[in-house]
Amino acid sequence: MAQHNSAGQSGKRLSPIELQKHLKGTNYPASKQDLVQRAQDNKASSEIVEKIRTLPADSFNSPKDVMKALGQTE
């Protein structure tokens, strides 16, 4: 039986590893909409998808850019 790790959920800070797992396969540069779509395709929770939607930038050149933007919103 698979275990579900709830780290990064329920209002807790989202870990870089968890976020990147949900963005796996993203081709950069990527728009915010590209990231939302990729996260949905990778079965990210609605909370993670919403965090991506609220990022302050509209375009990202790398996973590092995404994490930097996420740090500005938390």
Backbone torsions as a table, in degrees:
resi	resn	phi	psi	omega
1	MET	NA	134.0	-177.8
2	ALA	-76.5	141.6	175.9
3	GLN	-97.2	144.8	178.5
4	HIS	-107.3	124.3	178.0
5	ASN	-91.6	123.6	-177.3
6	SER	-94.5	9.5	179.3
7	ALA	-58.1	137.1	179.0
8	GLY	86.8	-0.8	-178.7
9	GLN	-113.3	177.2	178.6
10	SER	56.4	41.2	175.7
11	GLY	83.4	-3.4	178.3
12	LYS	-78.8	160.1	179.0
13	ARG	-62.4	134.8	-179.8
14	LEU	-78.7	126.3	-178.5
15	SER	-76.0	147.5	177.1
16	PRO	-57.6	-37.9	-179.2
17	ILE	-64.2	-44.8	-179.4
18	GLU	-64.8	-44.4	179.7
19	LEU	-61.3	-47.3	-177.8
20	GLN	-65.6	-30.2	175.7
21	LYS	-61.2	-40.0	-179.0
22	HIS	-78.8	-15.5	177.9
23	LEU	-103.9	8.9	-178.9
24	LYS	-54.8	132.2	178.7
25	GLY	94.0	-0.5	179.4
26	THR	-70.3	134.4	173.9
27	ASN	-96.6	123.5	-179.8
28	TYR	-100.5	147.9	1.5
29	PRO	-66.6	151.2	-177.4
30	ALA	-135.5	144.9	175.5
31	SER	-83.5	164.5	176.7
32	LYS	-58.1	-39.7	179.3
33	GLN	-64.5	-37.4	175.8
34	ASP	-59.5	-42.8	-178.9
35	LEU	-66.8	-41.1	177.6
36	VAL	-60.8	-46.7	-179.0
37	GLN	-63.2	-43.2	179.8
38	ARG	-63.3	-43.7	179.2
39	ALA	-61.5	-42.7	177.7
40	GLN	-63.7	-42.2	178.4
41	ASP	-62.4	-31.9	-179.8
42	ASN	-91.5	15.4	174.5
43	LYS	62.8	36.7	175.8
44	ALA	-68.5	152.1	177.3
45	SER	-66.7	160.9	178.3
46	SER	-62.8	-30.4	178.2
47	GLU	-64.0	-43.3	179.2
48	ILE	-67.0	-43.6	178.4
49	VAL	-59.5	-41.6	179.6
50	GLU	-65.9	-38.8	176.5
51	LYS	-59.9	-41.4	179.0
52	ILE	-64.9	-42.8	-179.8
53	ARG	-60.5	-28.6	-176.0
54	THR	-95.2	6.6	178.0
55	LEU	-60.9	144.5	-174.2
56	PRO	-72.8	-20.2	-179.4
57	ALA	-101.6	159.9	178.7
58	ASP	-103.9	-12.1	-178.1
59	SER	-142.0	143.8	-176.2
60	PHE	-133.7	135.2	-178.2
61	ASN	-91.7	-15.8	-176.4
62	SER	-163.2	165.7	173.7
63	PRO	-57.8	-32.8	178.7
64	LYS	-61.6	-40.3	177.6
65	ASP	-61.6	-39.3	179.5
66	VAL	-63.6	-45.5	-178.9
67	MET	-66.0	-37.3	178.0
68	LYS	-63.2	-44.6	179.2
69	ALA	-64.9	-39.6	178.8
70	LEU	-63.2	-38.8	178.0
71	GLY	-61.9	-28.0	179.9
72	GLN	-77.3	-19.1	-177.2
73	THR	-98.7	-10.9	-177.1
74	GLU	-103.2	NA	NA
